[in-house]
Each structure stands twice: as C-alpha cells, then as structure tokens.
Amino acid sequence: MDTPNSLSAVEVAQFLKANPDFFDAHADIFAKLMVPHPHQSRAISLGERQIMLLRERGKKTERQLATLVANARGNEKISRQLHQWNCQMLAESDPGALPELICSSLERIFEMPVVRLHCWNPDEVLADDLLVSWAYTLIDPYCGTRREQEFLANLQQDAQSVAIVPLKSPESNTLFGLLVLGSPEASRFTVDMGTDFLEGIGELCSAALQRLHKPSSVNQSECPA
C-alpha cells in the first residue's frame, strides 16, 4: 500500500529517465534487480531480461527482412515473366492465336488453374446478354469469392476465389471483354487486395487484342485453362 511519502510507478519511471546515471552510481542495485521471466514462472535479472528483449527484436527484424527479400524476389520473377509474355504477344505473327497465348501464358506465370478470356463485339451485343450487362457494372477489377451468377459459372469453373478484369479498347475505352483468373484457394483473391497490377495486365491484354482484324473474330470466344 502506498504511503504519503512513497513514489508512484510513473514518478519512479520519470526519475530514472531524468537520471540515466543512476545505475552507474548504484551498480550493485542494478545487478540485484529481478524481474518476471516473460515465458516462465520464475524471476530473472534485469540484465538477462534486456538481453532476451534484444534477441527477440533481432529475430523479428530477421523475419521481416527475410519476408521483404522473398517478396522482392517473387516480384522480380513475375516482372521478368510478364516482360517475356509481353514480348511473346508482340512477336506473335498470327493475331488469331493471341487469345490462347494470353490464357496459357498467364496460367503458367501465376500457376493459375483457371484462366478464361471472354470477348465480344461491342457493336453486336444483344440487350439481353446477362454476362455483358453485368460486365458493364465493373469499374475496377473484381477480386474476392467466386460470383454466384449462373452466366459466370463456365468462366469461373471450380475456382473458390477469382479476379475478373474488364478489357477495354485503349483508344475508345469501350468494354469488349473479360479476363478471369481463378484459384481453388479462397484466400488467393480478396476484396481488400490492390488491383493496380491486375489493371496493368488488363491493359496489356486489351492492347494486344486490338491486333485482331475484327472484334467479331473473338466474339464469345473462350480460352480453356
């Protein structure tokens, strides 16, 4: 119980902060101080506790650094593969082969079991086409659990999470297709993930598909995974 002349914990802390040489002048007190062990029901010296704290911080920093290095290597690998993919699209002499090339390449790069490309001619879309009508509601790529609309079933196959990327003409910004990436892992695509990378992929796909002589040549086309 505190007495009128006792110091509070806050006052003790403030005193030690204001007098950093206290333990230099009273080294015997520092050596004898005992504090609870953080993981066991026993007491240890203050010096030992500080050493444990520094080790824990060092291990945490090592884990964070290892994660950063792994992410950097992963991003570098994906960037290199996407560059190769872009070169392949530019080098493809047959524009009609582009849809299959896009799907097979993305399947390999992202190790994605479901990659589907669905395109249509904007000038020939029927008013009752549910898939196209739904596509026009997309402003940004959709990421999250698979959509339950029946008209999306074939594009999503057995995926538990999907990324659905709208494809638009670079010149007119007209919507002409959807790129669907699907994973059996429910956590692969989430609603809170960033979409900048997916938007970039969509722009590359859209630009490449402009080489097709007529949009109708890929009307209702699908590339199997």
C-alpha positions in Angstrom: 0.0 0.0 0.0 1.3 3.5 -0.9 2.2 5.8 1.9 2.1 9.6 1.7 5.9 9.6 1.2 6.0 6.7 -1.4 6.6 7.3 -5.1 4.2 6.1 -7.8 5.4 3.9 -10.7 5.1 6.9 -13.0 7.3 9.0 -10.7 9.9 6.3 -10.5 10.0 5.9 -14.3 10.3 9.7 -14.7 13.1 9.8 -12.1 15.1 7.1 -13.9 14.6 8.8 -17.3 15.8 12.1 -15.8 18.8 10.4 -14.1 20.3 7.9 -16.6 23.5 7.7 -14.5 21.6 6.3 -11.5 22.5 2.7 -12.1 26.1 3.7 -12.8 26.3 5.1 -9.3 24.4 2.2 -7.9 25.7 -0.7 -9.9 25.0 -3.2 -7.1 21.3 -2.4 -7.2 21.2 -3.0 -11.0 22.9 -6.3 -10.6 20.4 -7.5 -8.0 17.2 -6.4 -9.6 15.0 -9.3 -10.6 12.0 -9.2 -13.0 9.5 -11.8 -14.1 10.5 -14.1 -16.9 8.3 -13.3 -20.0 7.6 -17.0 -20.7 8.2 -18.9 -17.5 7.0 -18.6 -13.8 10.4 -17.5 -12.4 12.4 -14.3 -12.0 15.5 -13.3 -13.9 17.9 -10.5 -13.6 17.2 -7.2 -15.4 20.3 -7.6 -17.5 19.2 -11.0 -18.7 15.7 -9.7 -19.5 17.3 -6.9 -21.6 19.4 -9.5 -23.5 16.3 -11.6 -24.2 14.4 -8.5 -25.4 17.3 -7.6 -27.8 17.4 -11.1 -29.1 13.6 -11.1 -29.7 13.9 -7.8 -31.6 16.7 -9.2 -33.6 14.8 -12.3 -34.6 11.7 -10.2 -35.5 13.9 -8.0 -37.7 15.4 -11.0 -39.4 12.0 -12.4 -40.2 10.8 -9.1 -41.6 13.9 -8.8 -43.7 13.5 -12.4 -45.0 9.9 -11.6 -45.9 10.9 -8.5 -47.8 13.7 -10.3 -49.7 11.3 -13.2 -50.6 8.6 -10.7 -51.8 11.2 -8.8 -53.8 12.5 -12.0 -55.5 8.9 -13.0 -56.2 8.0 -9.6 -57.7 11.2 -9.7 -59.8 10.3 -13.1 -61.1 6.8 -12.1 -62.0 8.1 -8.9 -63.6 10.5 -10.8 -65.7 7.9 -13.4 -66.8 5.4 -10.6 -67.7 8.1 -9.0 -69.8 8.6 -12.3 -71.6 4.9 -12.6 -72.0 4.6 -9.2 -73.5 7.4 -10.0 -75.9 5.6 -13.2 -77.0 2.4 -11.2 -77.7 4.4 -8.7 -79.8 6.2 -11.4 -81.6 3.1 -13.5 -82.4 2.5 -13.2 -86.2 -1.0 -14.6 -86.1 -3.4 -12.3 -84.3 -5.9 -15.1 -84.1 -3.6 -17.0 -81.8 -3.4 -14.2 -79.2 -6.4 -15.3 -77.0 -4.9 -18.8 -76.5 -1.4 -17.3 -76.0 -2.7 -14.9 -73.3 -4.5 -17.6 -71.4 -1.7 -20.2 -71.5 0.9 -17.7 -70.6 -1.0 -16.3 -67.6 -1.7 -19.8 -66.4 2.0 -20.6 -66.4 3.2 -17.3 -64.9 0.7 -17.2 -62.0 0.4 -21.0 -61.7 -3.3 -20.4 -62.0 -5.6 -23.4 -62.8 -8.4 -21.2 -64.2 -7.7 -18.6 -66.8 -10.5 -17.6 -69.1 -10.9 -14.9 -71.7 -14.3 -13.9 -73.0 -14.7 -11.3 -75.7 -17.5 -9.8 -77.8 -18.1 -7.3 -80.5 -19.5 -4.1 -78.8 -21.5 -3.3 -82.0 -23.3 -6.7 -81.9 -24.1 -7.2 -78.2 -27.6 -8.3 -77.6 -29.6 -6.3 -75.0 -30.4 -9.5 -73.1 -26.9 -10.7 -72.8 -26.6 -11.1 -69.0 -22.8 -11.5 -68.9 -22.1 -8.4 -71.0 -24.7 -6.4 -69.0 -23.0 -7.5 -65.7 -19.5 -6.7 -67.1 -20.6 -3.1 -67.7 -21.2 -2.8 -63.9 -17.4 -3.3 -63.3 -15.5 -0.1 -62.8 -12.3 -1.8 -61.5 -11.3 -5.5 -61.4 -13.3 -7.6 -59.1 -11.4 -9.6 -56.5 -12.9 -12.0 -54.0 -15.0 -15.1 -53.7 -16.4 -16.6 -56.8 -19.5 -14.9 -58.1 -22.7 -17.0 -58.0 -24.3 -15.7 -61.2 -25.1 -18.6 -63.4 -23.8 -16.9 -66.5 -20.3 -16.7 -64.9 -20.2 -20.4 -63.9 -18.3 -21.6 -67.1 -15.7 -18.8 -66.8 -15.0 -19.5 -63.1 -15.1 -23.3 -63.3 -14.2 -24.7 -59.9 -12.5 -21.6 -58.6 -13.1 -20.6 -55.0 -11.7 -17.0 -55.4 -11.5 -15.0 -58.6 -10.1 -11.9 -60.2 -12.3 -10.6 -63.0 -10.6 -7.9 -65.1 -12.6 -5.8 -67.6 -10.9 -5.4 -71.0 -11.3 -2.0 -72.8 -10.2 -0.6 -76.1 -7.2 1.7 -75.4 -8.5 4.3 -77.9 -12.2 4.5 -77.2 -12.3 2.9 -73.7 -15.0 0.7 -75.0 -15.6 -2.5 -73.0 -15.1 -5.6 -75.2 -14.2 -8.5 -72.9 -13.4 -10.0 -69.5 -10.3 -11.8 -68.3 -11.0 -14.2 -65.4 -8.3 -15.6 -63.2 -9.5 -18.3 -60.7 -7.9 -20.2 -57.9 -9.0 -23.1 -55.7 -7.7 -21.2 -52.7 -10.4 -18.9 -51.1 -7.6 -16.6 -49.9 -5.8 -16.1 -53.2 -8.0 -13.2 -54.3 -9.6 -11.0 -51.6 -11.8 -7.9 -51.7 -9.2 -5.8 -49.9 -6.3 -6.6 -52.2 -4.8 -3.9 -54.5 -5.8 -4.1 -58.2 -3.1 -1.9 -59.9 -1.2 -5.0 -61.0 -4.4 -6.6 -62.4 -5.3 -3.4 -64.2 -1.9 -3.4 -65.9 -2.4 -7.0 -67.1 -5.8 -6.0 -68.4 -4.3 -3.0 -70.3 -1.7 -5.3 -71.9 -4.3 -7.8 -72.9 -6.6 -5.2 -74.3 -3.8 -3.6 -76.3 -2.7 -6.9 -77.7 -6.2 -8.0 -78.7 -6.6 -4.8 -80.8 -4.4 -6.5 -83.4 -7.3 -8.8 -84.3 -8.7 -7.6 -87.6 -12.3 -7.6 -86.4 -13.7 -7.8 -82.9 -16.2 -10.4 -84.2 -13.4 -12.8 -84.8 -13.2 -13.3 -81.0 -16.9 -12.9 -80.4 -18.0 -15.1 -77.5 -14.5 -16.7 -77.5 -13.2 -18.6 -74.5 -9.7 -19.9 -73.8 -9.7 -23.0 -71.7 -7.2 -23.2 -68.8 
